[in-house]
Amino acid sequence: MAATAAAEVRYGIVGVGMMGREHLHNLAHLAGEVERAEQLVRVRVTCLADPHPESLRLGLRLADELGLPVPQTFSGHCELLDSGLCDAVIVSSPNMTHYQILMDIISHPKPHHILVEKPLCTTVQDCQKVVEAAKQRSDILVQVGLEYRYMPPVAKLIDIVKSGTLGQVRMVAIREHRFPFLVKVNNWNRFNCNSGGTLVEKCCHFFDLMRLFAAANPVRVMASGAIDVNHKDEIYDGKVPDIIDNAYVIVEFDNGSRGMLDLCMFAEGSRNEQEISVVGDIGKVQLRRCF
């Protein structure tokens, strides 16, 4: 029987900082011929774009270490799109750049499928504009990288909840007690105007999970947060960081269920960095993640 010719998906990465290089690792695992749905699919990283020369240098070095063919590099995403070198684009640039990059990709004559790192954008208005624009392009797929729902322990938790074993979900409690934000290029993640704020930058994963567990939409939010410990002694271009480092958030859903987040960003070395508890009217399940 003759072998089936391998299809090929060519990937470009926009933003080759810490997250972009993590995606390089992921794509390296997929590189080569992988049998999927009775078809061979070859994954290839063909191009990288980043205005920061050091990030491009580190991206090329990592590609070489991973045994990937040397990708072409560009200083901007528009040049990458116009090159015709890729079929899918991973957007892992700083949060505040997502909106313009996404709109440029969606409006480009050549269709490019998109995986964008969370959050989609830093404002609700920009998110809505991107969603509406994407709806007009039936020839492309756009997905936000909310990978928590695909982590094996969390995926198992989702399966248990969806099975009905717990009954009707009434309460979801999520606690994350962890280390401060890592250093990013030009320290962009130290300011709300760039990241969207701590509860957007870090906690969108948890609000996504709450909505999945509750199988409902939020109707009311109550929250309290503060800047108590982290980054208070840091100054960038004469400005002190304004991102909160701890918060409590309660979300009420339209089916009567509730979710609660307990966040602390100065709790390094906690026994359980993350805990998720889902309680239904006939059962409870709990997940603890240690790092």
VEXTIPA-814396 format. One line per 10 residues: number of its first residue (from 1); for each residue z, y, x of N, C-alpha, C. Coordinates in steps of 0.05 Angstrom, whole numbers, plus 5000, padded with zeros to 4 digits. Last residue first. Layout:
N
NUM = Z/Y/X/Z/Y/X/Z/Y/X  ...
END
This chain:
291
291 = 5856/5447/5087/5836/5452/5107/5849/5450/5135  5861/5417/5023/5874/5424/5048/5852/5428/5069  5863/5425/4954/5845/5424/4977/5860/5434/5002  5878/5391/4895/5889/5406/4918/5870/5402/4941  5872/5388/4826/5859/5384/4851/5872/5402/4872  5890/5356/4765/5896/5376/4786/5882/5368/4812  5890/5351/4694/5881/5341/4720/5884/5364/4740  5919/5330/4632/5917/5349/4654/5906/5336/4679  5914/5323/4559/5916/5314/4587/5913/5336/4607  5907/5343/4509/5917/5316/4511/5920/5306/4540
281 = 5889/5394/4512/5910/5389/4492/5920/5361/4492  5884/5406/4583/5874/5404/4556/5896/5398/4537  5883/5440/4643/5901/5428/4623/5887/5429/4596  5871/5440/4711/5858/5442/4684/5875/5427/4664  5880/5471/4772/5893/5456/4751/5879/5461/4724  5870/5474/4840/5858/5478/4814/5871/5460/4794  5883/5506/4901/5893/5487/4880/5879/5495/4854  5875/5515/4971/5865/5519/4944/5876/5497/4925  5908/5503/5014/5895/5529/5013/5885/5535/4985  5969/5477/5018/5945/5473/5002/5931/5500/5000
271 = 6000/5500/5059/5997/5471/5057/5972/5464/5041  5976/5556/5096/5987/5545/5071/5981/5515/5070  5954/5582/5139/5971/5559/5144/5984/5547/5119  5957/5649/5115/5946/5629/5134/5966/5606/5137  5957/5688/5074/5975/5664/5073/5963/5642/5090  5931/5734/5056/5947/5735/5081/5967/5712/5081  5906/5734/5008/5889/5733/5031/5905/5736/5057  5917/5703/4947/5930/5716/4970/5914/5712/4995  5911/5697/4877/5898/5701/4903/5916/5714/4923  5907/5663/4822/5929/5673/4839/5917/5673/4867
261 = 5878/5666/4758/5874/5664/4787/5897/5677/4802  5871/5631/4697/5887/5649/4714/5881/5644/4743  5842/5628/4632/5842/5621/4660/5859/5641/4675  5845/5599/4566/5851/5620/4585/5850/5610/4613  5813/5590/4501/5824/5581/4526/5828/5604/4545  5787/5612/4457/5816/5611/4457/5829/5601/4482  5734/5617/4461/5743/5594/4446/5773/5591/4447  5724/5661/4493/5719/5664/4465/5726/5639/4448  5779/5670/4540/5752/5661/4532/5749/5661/4502  5811/5712/4587/5812/5700/4561/5784/5694/4552
251 = 5838/5712/4651/5813/5714/4636/5817/5699/4609  5878/5745/4697/5878/5728/4673/5853/5733/4658  5896/5749/4764/5875/5755/4744/5878/5735/4721  5929/5779/4818/5931/5761/4796/5910/5769/4775  5918/5787/4889/5914/5794/4861/5922/5772/4843  5907/5815/4954/5922/5797/4936/5918/5807/4908  5878/5852/4982/5884/5826/4996/5901/5808/4979  5822/5895/4969/5848/5885/4963/5853/5858/4977  5789/5940/5013/5788/5915/4998/5816/5905/4993  5781/5985/5044/5793/5989/5017/5793/5964/5001
241 = 5791/6006/5113/5782/5987/5093/5796/5990/5066  5786/6074/5130/5803/6051/5129/5793/6032/5108  5738/6109/5171/5747/6100/5145/5764/6075/5147  5715/6123/5219/5735/6141/5208/5746/6133/5181  5685/6079/5230/5671/6104/5226/5690/6124/5211  5739/6042/5212/5710/6039/5219/5697/6065/5211  5802/6017/5228/5787/6041/5221/5758/6037/5230  5860/5980/5210/5833/5981/5220/5819/6007/5211  5909/5972/5188/5909/5985/5214/5881/5986/5227  5899/5943/5143/5910/5970/5140/5910/5986/5166
231 = 5882/5890/5143/5863/5911/5150/5874/5940/5148  5932/5863/5098/5908/5860/5115/5893/5887/5119  5975/5880/5062/5979/5870/5089/5954/5873/5107  5963/5903/5012/5990/5902/5021/5993/5896/5051  5929/5926/4962/5924/5924/4991/5952/5926/5004  5926/5890/4899/5935/5911/4917/5926/5906/4946  5921/5879/4827/5916/5872/4855/5925/5895/4873  5916/5850/4764/5931/5868/4781/5927/5860/4810  5883/5844/4700/5885/5839/4729/5903/5859/4743  5851/5814/4646/5874/5829/4655/5879/5823/4684
221 = 5795/5810/4602/5806/5806/4630/5829/5825/4634  5760/5778/4550/5780/5797/4558/5791/5790/4586  5720/5741/4543/5720/5764/4525/5740/5785/4533  5677/5693/4574/5700/5710/4575/5697/5734/4555  5652/5634/4541/5647/5659/4554/5672/5677/4553  5660/5563/4555/5661/5587/4537/5655/5612/4554  5680/5519/4582/5656/5516/4566/5654/5539/4545  5722/5517/4616/5728/5526/4589/5704/5521/4570  5695/5500/4663/5716/5484/4651/5722/5491/4622  5659/5543/4670/5649/5516/4667/5670/5499/4654
211 = 5694/5586/4676/5675/5587/4654/5664/5559/4649  5721/5571/4723/5736/5575/4698/5717/5573/4674  5678/5572/4760/5690/5546/4752/5706/5549/4726  5668/5627/4761/5647/5609/4753/5659/5582/4744  5716/5644/4782/5709/5652/4755/5687/5635/4744  5710/5621/4833/5731/5612/4816/5726/5620/4787  5667/5647/4856/5667/5618/4854/5686/5609/4833  5684/5700/4858/5664/5693/4838/5661/5663/4835  5719/5712/4899/5729/5698/4876/5709/5692/4855  5696/5742/4942/5709/5716/4947/5712/5699/4921
201 = 5668/5786/4918/5658/5773/4943/5670/5745/4946  5699/5800/4873/5670/5793/4871/5662/5776/4895  5749/5809/4893/5747/5791/4870/5718/5784/4864  5738/5847/4934/5748/5820/4940/5744/5801/4917  5676/5884/4925/5705/5880/4923/5713/5851/4927  5625/5892/4937/5631/5890/4909/5660/5886/4904  5613/5901/4990/5617/5874/4982/5619/5870/4952  5604/5957/4995/5586/5938/5007/5588/5910/4995  5646/5982/4969/5618/5991/4963/5597/5972/4974  5692/5959/4992/5683/5952/4965/5655/5959/4959
191 = 5691/5937/5060/5690/5959/5041/5679/5950/5014  5686/5898/5097/5712/5912/5096/5714/5933/5074  5637/5876/5105/5654/5864/5084/5682/5876/5083  5613/5901/5149/5605/5909/5122/5624/5899/5101  5619/5899/5205/5643/5900/5188/5637/5908/5159  5573/5889/5234/5580/5918/5227/5603/5920/5208  5577/5824/5210/5561/5844/5225/5567/5872/5215  5646/5805/5199/5617/5804/5194/5603/5826/5209  5705/5767/5206/5690/5791/5216/5660/5786/5211  5735/5740/5146/5724/5738/5173/5709/5764/5180
181 = 5793/5758/5108/5764/5756/5111/5756/5755/5140  5854/5719/5122/5838/5743/5115/5808/5738/5118  5870/5653/5093/5868/5672/5115/5852/5696/5107  5903/5638/5030/5886/5632/5053/5889/5654/5074  5909/5611/4970/5926/5625/4990/5915/5618/5017  5888/5607/4907/5878/5607/4934/5896/5624/4951  5892/5573/4846/5907/5588/4867/5892/5585/4893  5879/5571/4779/5867/5568/4805/5883/5585/4825  5883/5540/4716/5897/5556/4736/5886/5550/4764  5865/5540/4651/5854/5534/4677/5870/5552/4697
171 = 5878/5513/4586/5887/5530/4609/5874/5520/4634  5851/5482/4549/5866/5505/4540/5873/5524/4562  5800/5438/4530/5812/5453/4552/5826/5478/4541  5810/5384/4488/5801/5412/4489/5815/5427/4511  5815/5326/4529/5814/5339/4503/5802/5367/4506  5811/5301/4577/5833/5320/4574/5835/5332/4546  5764/5271/4571/5790/5258/4576/5814/5276/4571  5715/5293/4567/5732/5295/4544/5759/5282/4547  5680/5297/4608/5682/5270/4595/5699/5271/4570  5687/5346/4631/5664/5343/4612/5666/5316/4597
161 = 5730/5334/4666/5733/5353/4644/5712/5349/4623  5705/5299/4701/5729/5290/4685/5733/5308/4661  5665/5331/4723/5658/5307/4708/5681/5298/4690  5697/5368/4750/5679/5377/4728/5672/5353/4711  5719/5334/4789/5737/5348/4770/5720/5357/4745  5674/5321/4818/5689/5300/4804/5707/5312/4782  5662/5372/4838/5643/5359/4820/5656/5336/4804  5706/5378/4871/5703/5396/4848/5684/5384/4828  5696/5339/4910/5721/5338/4895/5719/5355/4869  5640/5353/4928/5648/5328/4915/5674/5328/4900
151 = 5613/5415/4908/5631/5402/4927/5641/5376/4914  5587/5442/4868/5574/5418/4879/5591/5404/4900  5615/5486/4855/5612/5467/4833/5598/5441/4843  5611/5516/4902/5636/5503/4896/5632/5481/4875  5564/5544/4908/5565/5517/4917/5590/5502/4910  5527/5585/4884/5554/5579/4876/5560/5550/4882  5477/5616/4899/5491/5595/4914/5520/5592/4908  5433/5623/4845/5454/5635/4860/5470/5612/4874  5362/5617/4840/5388/5604/4838/5408/5619/4856  5300/5619/4811/5320/5635/4824/5348/5623/4819
141 = 5233/5597/4816/5261/5590/4809/5279/5609/4824  5170/5620/4789/5190/5618/4810/5217/5610/4798  5137/5627/4746/5126/5611/4769/5146/5609/4792  5155/5662/4710/5159/5634/4704/5150/5616/4726  5179/5720/4714/5165/5703/4733/5170/5674/4728  5212/5745/4679/5183/5751/4676/5166/5735/4696  5262/5732/4694/5252/5720/4669/5222/5724/4666  5270/5766/4737/5265/5738/4742/5253/5724/4718  5282/5814/4710/5258/5812/4727/5250/5783/4731  5331/5800/4687/5309/5807/4670/5282/5805/4685
131 = 5362/5792/4734/5358/5770/4714/5334/5776/4697  5360/5843/4757/5349/5820/4771/5343/5797/4752  5388/5873/4718/5360/5879/4725/5346/5856/4739  5438/5849/4719/5422/5848/4695/5393/5853/4700  5455/5863/4771/5452/5835/4763/5434/5832/4739  5459/5918/4765/5439/5907/4783/5434/5878/4777  5502/5921/4729/5476/5932/4722/5454/5921/4739  5544/5899/4757/5534/5885/4733/5506/5895/4726  5538/5899/4828/5544/5912/4803/5532/5896/4780  5522/5869/4871/5549/5880/4872/5557/5895/4847
121 = 5491/5805/4857/5490/5834/4865/5519/5844/4864  5507/5750/4864/5479/5758/4859/5474/5787/4867  5553/5742/4919/5547/5746/4891/5517/5754/4888  5520/5680/4938/5536/5695/4919/5547/5720/4933  5453/5677/4964/5482/5674/4967/5496/5690/4946  5397/5653/4930/5412/5676/4939/5441/5670/4942  5338/5622/4934/5366/5615/4933/5381/5639/4946  5275/5624/4903/5297/5639/4915/5324/5625/4912  5204/5617/4913/5229/5608/4900/5253/5620/4916  5153/5663/4909/5173/5651/4928/5197/5642/4911
111 = 5085/5678/4897/5111/5668/4887/5128/5655/4909  5055/5737/4917/5058/5709/4923/5085/5699/4912  5067/5790/4900/5045/5775/4888/5047/5745/4893  5136/5806/4887/5115/5801/4907/5093/5784/4894  5179/5812/4854/5155/5828/4848/5132/5822/4867  5218/5780/4879/5209/5773/4851/5183/5788/4845  5225/5807/4927/5215/5779/4927/5203/5773/4900  5245/5856/4910/5220/5855/4926/5208/5827/4926  5292/5841/4884/5270/5854/4868/5244/5853/4883  5320/5821/4929/5312/5803/4906/5290/5815/4890
101 = 5327/5868/4959/5312/5845/4970/5303/5826/4948  5357/5900/4925/5330/5908/4933/5314/5885/4943  5404/5866/4918/5388/5876/4896/5360/5883/4904  5427/5854/4969/5415/5833/4953/5396/5845/4932  5455/5889/5000/5426/5889/5004/5412/5870/4984  5508/5881/4991/5497/5906/4980/5467/5908/4984  5520/5832/5018/5519/5834/4989/5503/5858/4979  5478/5816/5075/5502/5828/5063/5498/5834/5033  5437/5755/5065/5442/5781/5077/5468/5793/5065  5412/5710/5049/5440/5708/5058/5448/5733/5074
91 = 5366/5680/5013/5376/5707/5017/5406/5705/5024  5314/5638/5026/5344/5639/5024/5353/5667/5031  5254/5625/4995/5269/5644/5011/5299/5641/5005  5196/5584/4998/5222/5589/4987/5237/5607/5006  5150/5585/5026/5148/5580/4997/5174/5586/4983  5123/5624/5081/5144/5608/5068/5139/5606/5038  5084/5656/5105/5094/5632/5120/5113/5615/5104  5064/5704/5089/5053/5680/5076/5063/5654/5088  5079/5754/5106/5068/5735/5126/5055/5711/5113  5104/5782/5067/5075/5787/5070/5063/5767/5090
81 = 5157/5766/5074/5143/5759/5050/5113/5761/5053  5168/5788/5125/5170/5759/5121/5154/5751/5096  5163/5842/5114/5145/5830/5133/5145/5799/5130  5207/5847/5079/5180/5852/5069/5159/5840/5088  5253/5838/5111/5244/5818/5091/5216/5822/5081  5248/5853/5181/5253/5860/5153/5242/5839/5135  5238/5834/5231/5260/5853/5229/5266/5860/5200  5224/5764/5240/5216/5791/5230/5241/5808/5228  5200/5705/5274/5221/5724/5267/5209/5751/5258  5183/5637/5264/5175/5664/5270/5196/5683/5260
71 = 5221/5581/5292/5211/5597/5270/5202/5625/5279  5208/5525/5329/5215/5553/5332/5204/5569/5309  5232/5465/5297/5210/5481/5309/5217/5511/5309  5299/5443/5311/5279/5453/5292/5256/5467/5307  5343/5425/5339/5317/5411/5342/5296/5419/5322  5388/5453/5340/5385/5434/5318/5359/5418/5319  5379/5488/5382/5400/5468/5384/5398/5446/5364  5339/5520/5357/5333/5503/5381/5353/5481/5385  5370/5544/5318/5347/5528/5310/5339/5509/5333  5406/5573/5350/5415/5551/5334/5392/5533/5326
61 = 5371/5611/5373/5386/5592/5391/5395/5568/5375  5354/5638/5328/5335/5623/5343/5349/5603/5361  5404/5661/5312/5389/5643/5294/5369/5626/5309  5416/5693/5355/5433/5670/5350/5420/5650/5331  5374/5730/5349/5376/5715/5374/5393/5690/5369  5385/5752/5299/5360/5737/5303/5362/5719/5328  5434/5777/5312/5433/5755/5292/5408/5738/5294  5416/5815/5348/5434/5794/5357/5435/5771/5338  5384/5850/5316/5372/5833/5337/5390/5810/5346  5383/5859/5249/5402/5858/5271/5392/5840/5293
51 = 5349/5853/5208/5346/5877/5223/5364/5878/5248  5317/5791/5198/5342/5805/5200/5338/5830/5217  5287/5730/5180/5285/5759/5180/5313/5771/5181  5249/5673/5200/5275/5686/5197/5270/5716/5196  5209/5615/5183/5212/5644/5190/5240/5653/5184  5207/5561/5173/5184/5573/5186/5189/5602/5195  5234/5500/5166/5242/5528/5169/5221/5542/5185  5215/5449/5122/5210/5462/5148/5219/5491/5146  5216/5386/5094/5228/5412/5094/5224/5424/5122  5174/5344/5057/5181/5353/5084/5192/5381/5082
41 = 5182/5292/5013/5183/5321/5015/5191/5329/5044  5151/5240/4979/5162/5249/5005/5160/5279/5007  5172/5215/4916/5154/5232/4932/5167/5240/4958  5209/5192/4884/5185/5176/4891/5164/5193/4905  5251/5229/4885/5235/5225/4860/5208/5212/4866  5247/5233/4953/5260/5244/4929/5241/5241/4906  5256/5220/5020/5245/5209/4995/5261/5219/4971  5238/5264/5069/5260/5254/5053/5249/5244/5027  5219/5280/5133/5210/5268/5108/5233/5255/5094  5247/5340/5160/5234/5314/5163/5226/5305/5135
31 = 5310/5369/5141/5284/5370/5155/5273/5342/5159  5360/5368/5120/5338/5361/5102/5311/5359/5116  5391/5385/5162/5397/5359/5150/5374/5349/5133  5370/5436/5168/5365/5416/5190/5371/5388/5180  5390/5461/5125/5362/5455/5124/5355/5435/5146  5444/5467/5142/5437/5452/5118/5408/5443/5118  5437/5501/5187/5449/5474/5190/5441/5456/5166  5417/5546/5160/5401/5532/5180/5411/5504/5185  5462/5560/5131/5439/5549/5117/5419/5536/5136  5492/5581/5173/5502/5557/5159/5479/5544/5143
21 = 5462/5625/5185/5462/5603/5205/5474/5577/5192  5474/5656/5141/5446/5647/5145/5445/5624/5165  5528/5665/5148/5520/5648/5126/5491/5639/5130  5528/5697/5197/5543/5672/5195/5533/5654/5173  5460/5720/5195/5488/5722/5204/5502/5696/5201  5408/5727/5179/5415/5704/5196/5442/5708/5210  5369/5745/5130/5397/5748/5137/5406/5724/5153  5328/5703/5099/5332/5732/5102/5362/5736/5106  5289/5649/5117/5317/5658/5113/5318/5688/5118  5241/5606/5088/5247/5630/5104/5276/5638/5097
11 = 5212/5541/5086/5234/5559/5081/5234/5583/5099  5164/5502/5055/5170/5519/5078/5191/5540/5071  5156/5438/5037/5169/5463/5028/5176/5479/5053  5105/5391/5028/5120/5407/5046/5131/5432/5032  5092/5321/5015/5091/5349/5007/5109/5365/5027  5060/5269/5049/5085/5284/5045/5078/5312/5036  5023/5218/5017/5023/5241/5035/5048/5259/5028  5046/5152/5015/5041/5176/5000/5043/5200/5019  5012/5097/5047/5035/5116/5046/5027/5141/5031  4982/5043/5013/4980/5067/5029/5004/5085/5025
1 = 5000/4976/5017/5000/5000/5000/5000/5025/5018
END
